[in-house]
């Protein structure tokens, strides 16, 4: 039976997938990027810890690492699920915002940054999903400012992923919320259209946290791709 490997995003751990994994019909493992400081190191961790052949689902930053892992070992990655992520190069505005966020966290303002700047943009509706919002805060605050610095620097320094996309020849499902402001639908559409075998799935009324906002929809796409790729 084919396995599924789950890769989390910035300031997330395996709790990100807590509502998804019970719905999956395949052996599942998650990776932890807490100690990694480049997207390449995250990709290497996926390959070092994953089984010989697997379906890889990456969320946000984890989706960026998943794309790199798939280009490094395409014979091992049977299929990709890229969730709330994009393959756009860094822009000056985004780089400036990331650098400012690092400075705020380093100055002792990490908890305020999570509360006032990060968490408000994660979900589609301001008052919806209160338990999931608490979970996002818990994961972020437990990860802490040093991990935040490592991962934001990894995002700042990542190379332009555009040249990698034609090498993603395995089936790729791009899943994003239609109200995702961080990895918006237009970026997801470009990503799905830039790989040889891409498919776009938009989740209505969902923001950036699809594994928490719409776990059944995410699990359904992972199950469908794994079923397609399961050896006869």
C-alpha positions in Angstrom: 0.0 0.0 0.0 1.4 3.4 -1.0 2.2 5.8 1.9 1.4 9.4 2.3 4.0 11.9 3.8 2.7 15.2 5.1 4.9 18.4 5.3 3.7 21.3 7.4 4.1 25.0 6.9 5.6 28.0 8.8 5.0 27.7 12.6 3.1 24.5 12.2 3.7 21.0 13.4 1.8 17.7 13.1 -1.2 19.1 14.8 -1.9 21.0 11.5 -3.1 17.6 10.1 -5.0 16.5 13.2 -8.4 16.6 11.4 -7.0 15.3 8.1 -5.2 12.1 9.1 -8.2 10.3 10.6 -9.8 10.6 7.2 -6.9 9.1 5.2 -7.1 5.6 3.9 -3.3 5.1 3.6 -0.3 4.8 6.0 0.7 8.3 7.0 3.8 10.0 8.4 4.6 13.6 9.0 7.9 15.4 8.9 9.1 18.2 11.3 11.1 21.1 9.9 11.7 22.7 13.3 15.5 22.6 13.0 15.8 23.3 9.3 16.9 26.7 8.0 16.6 26.3 4.2 14.0 25.0 1.8 16.6 22.6 0.5 17.3 21.2 4.0 13.5 20.7 4.4 13.4 18.8 1.0 16.3 16.7 2.1 14.5 15.8 5.4 11.5 14.7 3.4 13.6 12.3 1.4 15.6 11.1 4.3 12.6 10.3 6.4 10.1 9.2 3.8 9.6 5.7 2.5 11.0 4.4 -0.8 7.9 5.6 -2.8 5.1 7.8 -1.5 2.5 10.5 -2.2 3.8 13.8 -0.8 1.4 16.5 0.5 2.9 19.8 1.5 1.2 22.8 3.0 2.4 26.4 2.4 6.2 26.4 3.1 6.0 22.6 3.2 4.6 22.7 -0.3 7.6 24.7 -1.5 9.9 22.1 0.1 7.8 19.3 -1.5 8.4 20.7 -4.9 12.2 20.7 -4.4 12.1 17.2 -3.0 10.1 16.0 -6.0 12.7 17.4 -8.4 15.5 15.8 -6.5 14.0 12.3 -6.4 11.2 12.1 -8.9 11.4 8.3 -8.9 10.3 8.3 -5.3 7.5 10.9 -5.3 4.5 9.2 -6.9 2.4 12.2 -6.7 2.2 15.7 -5.2 -0.6 17.5 -3.3 0.4 21.2 -3.0 -1.9 22.9 -0.4 -2.2 26.7 0.0 1.2 27.2 -1.5 2.7 28.8 -4.6 5.7 28.8 -6.9 6.1 32.5 -7.3 9.6 34.1 -6.8 10.1 36.4 -3.9 9.1 40.0 -4.6 10.7 43.1 -3.0 7.5 43.9 -1.1 7.3 40.3 0.3 11.0 40.3 1.2 10.6 43.7 2.9 7.6 42.4 4.9 9.5 39.2 5.9 12.5 41.2 7.1 10.3 43.5 9.1 8.6 40.5 10.7 12.0 39.0 11.7 13.0 42.4 13.3 9.8 42.5 15.2 10.2 39.0 16.5 13.8 39.6 17.5 12.8 42.7 19.4 10.5 40.7 21.6 7.3 41.3 19.7 6.8 37.7 18.5 3.6 37.0 20.4 2.1 40.3 19.2 3.2 39.5 15.6 1.3 36.2 15.8 -1.8 37.8 17.4 -2.1 40.9 15.3 -0.4 40.2 11.9 -0.1 36.5 11.2 -3.3 34.9 12.6 -5.8 37.4 11.2 -4.8 36.6 7.6 -4.9 32.8 7.9 -8.6 32.2 8.0 -11.3 33.3 5.6 -13.8 34.5 8.2 -12.8 36.6 11.2 -15.1 34.8 13.7 -15.1 31.3 12.3 -13.1 28.3 13.5 -12.3 29.5 17.0 -10.8 26.2 18.1 -8.6 26.0 15.0 -7.5 29.6 15.6 -6.4 28.7 19.1 -4.5 25.7 17.7 -2.7 28.0 15.2 -1.7 30.3 18.0 -0.6 27.4 20.2 1.6 25.9 17.4 3.1 29.3 16.6 3.9 30.3 20.2 5.3 26.9 21.0 7.5 27.0 17.9 8.9 30.4 19.1 10.7 33.3 17.6 14.0 31.4 16.8 12.2 28.9 14.7 10.2 31.7 13.1 13.5 33.5 12.2 15.0 30.3 10.7 12.0 29.6 8.5 11.3 33.2 7.4 15.0 33.4 6.4 14.6 30.2 4.5 11.7 31.7 2.6 13.6 34.9 2.0 16.6 33.1 0.6 14.8 30.4 -1.5 15.8 30.5 -5.2 13.2 31.2 -7.8 11.2 27.9 -8.1 9.9 28.6 -11.6 12.6 26.6 -13.4 11.8 23.5 -11.3 8.2 23.2 -12.5 8.6 21.4 -15.8 10.5 18.7 -13.9 7.4 17.9 -11.8 6.2 15.2 -14.2 4.2 13.2 -11.6 0.5 13.9 -11.1 0.2 17.2 -9.1 -3.0 18.4 -7.4 -2.9 22.0 -6.3 -5.4 22.7 -3.5 -6.2 26.2 -2.2 -9.0 28.1 -0.6 -10.8 30.5 -2.9 -10.3 33.2 -0.1 -6.6 32.5 0.5 -4.8 35.8 0.7 -1.3 34.4 1.2 -1.3 31.8 -1.7 -4.2 33.3 -3.7 -6.2 31.3 -6.3 -4.5 33.1 -9.2 -1.1 31.9 -8.0 -2.5 28.4 -7.5 -3.9 28.4 -11.1 -0.5 29.4 -12.5 1.2 26.7 -10.5 -1.2 24.0 -11.7 -0.9 25.2 -15.3 3.0 25.2 -15.2 3.5 21.5 -14.4 3.0 18.8 -17.0 0.2 17.0 -15.2 -1.4 19.6 -12.9 -4.9 19.8 -11.6 -6.4 22.8 -9.6 -8.9 22.4 -6.8 -10.5 25.5 -5.2 -12.2 25.1 -1.9 -15.2 27.5 -1.5 -15.1 29.9 1.5 -11.7 28.7 2.6 -8.7 30.8 3.5 -5.1 29.8 3.9 -5.5 27.1 6.5 -7.3 24.5 4.4 -6.1 21.5 6.5 -7.9 23.1 9.5 -10.7 24.9 7.7 -11.7 22.2 5.3 -10.0 18.9 6.4 -12.6 16.7 4.6 -11.9 18.4 1.3 -8.1 18.1 1.8 -8.3 14.5 2.8 -10.5 13.6 -0.2 -7.9 15.0 -2.6 -5.1 13.1 -0.9 -7.1 9.9 -0.9 -8.1 10.3 -4.5 -4.5 10.8 -5.7 -3.2 8.0 -3.6 -5.9 5.7 -4.9 -5.0 6.7 -8.5 -1.3 5.8 -7.8 -1.7 2.7 -5.8 -0.1 -0.3 -7.7 -2.6 -2.7 -9.0 
